[in-house]
Amino acid sequence: MALFNSQTAAEAGRKSRRTSAKKLVIDSSLDEEQLTKNALNVDYGAVTQRQVLLMLIQHHLKQQDRFIKQSIDEEDLVSAAYLKTLSRIELEELMESQNA
């Protein structure tokens, strides 16, 4: 009897929609725009839809962070290049004006 119950439970687990919903199988040939459309059109299950949207949000936030870091680096390079062109007297005047 115990063997029968464990076999039927295992079979029920394999057929369960919950366990299959956790698997994220997405066509890798889709671009970001098509993937977003499919997720918003509910072409995927709820769990997959949520994972796709979270993945897109994370990608967008990482891209924004990269752009911010790049602009800061560019500003630092411009500032360093400008400071190299100044003479010692001009640098001292600039430092004094900042302290005042």
Buried (B, 14 or more C-beta within 10 A) or exposed (E): EEEEEEEEEEEEEEEEEEEEEEEEEBEEEEEEEEBBEBBEEEEBBEBBBEBBBEBBEEEEEEEEEEEEEEEEEEEEEEEEEEEEEEEEEEEEEEEEEEEE
